[in-house]
């Protein structure tokens, strides 16, 4: 029901054609600033998690003069997600079994994953974060504008594990992270995959069934 409600609100109210700026540290950084983290390779891969109508990805393709593999993830297929330069994947990002077509987003295949106005609405943001991070190549980057994750107060060590994992993988832009009553609040999160290791590898709280 949460997912269906989010799809309805997204279709009816959220999308504006040019509303794909990303905000970090209280400053609006355009897509061009985010794209500084793309590697200098022949065809880097970028994943926009909940890509709207692909505005940001089209900007990225233009920036790279077309030498870019652009993957746009969004909830539903509609008449605005028809750009042939973008590989579209539809579904609930927190549930890989819903991704259609399957197989487009592979572990260790993405150079830069971005999410704006997305993770703060996820029921299970840490699970989504794990999926996004695990899709990165070593040296890849994950950039999330904000998130709010609830950990189990009956297992207080969970909070410490999450914080330790996040801090050990921070990239250049870092993050603004605070906690209160077992809830982690994050803004301007920039993670860099420094080794071929998953995020939260031993944390039961971010298993497939969700965070709580």
N, C-alpha and C positions, 0 to 999 in steps of 0.2 A: 504494500500500500504506500509506503514511503517513496519507493521508486516511481510508481505510477503518478503519485502526486507531484513529484519533482519534474517528471516529463511534461505534465500538464502546465505547470508554472513556467517551465523553460520555453515551451512552444508559445505560450500566450503573452508572456510579459518580458522575458529576460533579454532576448537577442536583439541587439542593434548592429547594424552592418559594420560599423567601425569601432566597436567597443572592446578591442582585444589588447589593450595596453596591460603591462604587468607592473605591479607596484612592489617596491622593495625599499625597506628602510624609510618609509614615509614619503618616498620620492617616486614619481611615475617614471619608469624606465621603459622606453619603447622597445618593440621587438628587436630593433637593431642592437640595443645594448645586450639583450638576452643572447642574441646570436653570436656574440663574441666568443662563446664557449664551444661553438662548432669547431671540430678539428680541421686542419688543413689537409683534407683528403679529397679524393676525386669525387665521391658522392656520399657525403655524410647523411645520416638518418636522423630526423627530428620527429618526435611524437608530441602532439598537442592533445592533452587529456581533457575531454569535453571541449571540442574545437569550435563549437558554434557552427557558423557557416564557412569557416576556413579562412577568415580574414587574415589572421596572424600567419598562417601557413603560406598564403599567397605572397605576403610580404617577405617571408623567409625565402621562398622560391625566387622571387625577384632579386633579393640581396645576393643569392648564390648564382645568379644568371642561369637558373634552371638546373644547376648541378646539385640536386638535392633529392633525397627520398623523403617525402612528406607523408606522415600517417596522421590522419585526423580521427579521433575517437569522439563519438557523440551518442546520445541516447537513442535517437530514432532517425530512420531514413526519411527524408522529405525532398521536395523539389528544389531545395537550395543546396543540397549536398551532392552536387553532380559534377564538380570540378574534376576533370580527367587527370590533372596534375597531382591530385591528392588521393592516396589510398584510404578509403573510408572504412572504419570499423564501427559497428553499432552494438549497443547493449548497455549493461550495467558494469562499469569498470571494476567494481569490487567483486564481481562474479564472472570469472573467465568462461564458465560454461555458457554464458549468454552472448559471448562475443561472436559476431557474424560479419564477415566470414572469419572462421577460425584460422589460426596459423599465420596471420599477418604480423602480429606482435610476438616475436620470439625472444626468449631469454638471451641476454648478451648481444643484442642486435642494434640497440639505439644509442646514438651519440648524445642527444639532448632531449630530455622530456620536460615539458612545461605544463603548469596547471594554474589557471587564474579563475577566481570565483568558483572554485570547484570543491576542494577538499573540506572546506568548512561546512559543506552540506552533506558529506558522506556519513552514513550510519557507522561505518567501520573505516575511518581514515587511515589507521595504521596498516590495515590489510591492503588498502589501495596503495599506500606508500611503498609497502614491500613489493607489490606487483610492479609498480613503476620502476623502483630501484633495481629489481632483478632483471628488468628488460634492458638495462644499460650495459654497454661494453665497459671493460676496464678503462678508466679515464673519462667515462661519460658523466654527464651532469643531470641532476634532477632539481628543478626550480618550482617551488610551490609558494603562492602568495600568503596563504594562511590556512591553519587547521586547528581543530580542537578534538583531542582524543581523551576518552575516559578510560582509566584503568581500574581494575578491581580493588577496592579499598581493603578487602579481606586478604589481599596478597600484596602488601606494600612494596615488596622487592621488585614487582613488575615495573613500577614507576622508575626505579633506579636503572633497570635494564634498558628501558626505552631511552632514557636520557643519555645513558652511556653510549648506546648505539648511534644515536643521532649526533652527538658531539664528536664521536670518533670518525664520522664520515662528513663533517662539515667542509664545504668548499670555500672559495674566496669571499663570497658575500656573507657567509655565516648564517646566523639566524637570531631572531629575538624570541627566546623561549622562556616561559614562566610556568609555574605550577600552582595549583590551589585545590586542596581536598581531593587529591588523586587525579585531577584533570590537568592535561598538558595543553598549554596554549602556545601556538607557534605562529610567527609572522616572518615573512621574508626568508623562508627556508631554502638554503642552497646546499645540496648534498653532492659529493663527488665520489664516484666508485673507484676507490684506490686499489682494490684487490678483487680477485675473482671470488668473492664471498657474498652470500645473500645478506639482506638486511634482517635483523631480528632472528637469527638462525635458531636460537634456543628458547624463544619466547612463546609459550603456549597461547598467550593472550592474542596473538595475531595469526592464529590458525585460520583455516578456511571458513569456519563458522562465525568469525568476527572477533572484535577486540574485547568485549566486556566479559 
